[in-house]
Amino acid sequence: MVSESRGQFQVPTRTEYSRTILHSYQEARQMVLSLSKQLRCEGYKKTIASEEQLGFQFD
């Protein structure tokens, strides 16, 4: 599942949420890459994240 949220987090009524269920890890990865490309085209830039990425194996 890929979850997205866009908007102002301080104002929940102005935040959009969506969840997409995909059939495979490869489909999910392709969707995330596509969303990343779209956001870069819109002028968003990656910042340093303070989160930990867990190494789950979905094969």
C-alpha positions in Angstrom: 0.0 0.0 0.0 1.2 3.5 -0.9 -0.1 6.3 1.4 0.0 10.0 0.3 -0.8 13.1 2.2 -0.7 16.7 0.8 -1.8 19.9 2.3 -1.4 21.8 5.5 -0.9 19.4 8.4 -1.8 22.0 10.9 -5.3 22.3 9.3 -6.6 18.7 8.9 -9.6 19.9 6.8 -7.1 21.2 4.1 -5.1 18.0 3.9 -5.8 15.3 1.3 -5.1 11.7 2.1 -5.1 8.8 -0.3 -4.1 5.1 -0.1 -3.5 2.9 -3.1 -3.3 -0.9 -2.7 -0.9 -2.5 -5.3 -0.3 -6.1 -6.2 3.4 -6.2 -5.8 6.5 -4.5 -4.3 7.6 -3.6 -7.9 4.3 -1.8 -8.6 4.5 0.1 -5.4 8.1 1.1 -6.0 7.2 2.3 -9.5 4.4 4.4 -8.2 6.6 6.0 -5.5 9.3 6.7 -8.2 6.6 8.3 -10.4 5.2 10.4 -7.5 8.8 11.5 -6.6 9.4 12.6 -10.2 6.1 14.5 -10.3 6.9 16.3 -7.0 10.4 17.3 -8.3 8.8 18.8 -11.4 6.5 20.8 -9.2 9.5 22.3 -7.4 9.7 20.2 -4.3 13.1 19.2 -3.0 14.2 16.4 -0.8 15.2 17.4 2.7 17.1 15.4 5.3 14.8 13.0 7.0 15.1 12.0 10.6 13.2 8.8 10.1 14.6 5.3 10.1 13.9 3.1 7.0 13.1 -0.5 8.0 14.5 -3.2 5.7 11.5 -5.4 5.1 11.8 -8.1 2.5 8.6 -8.3 0.4 9.7 -10.9 -2.1 
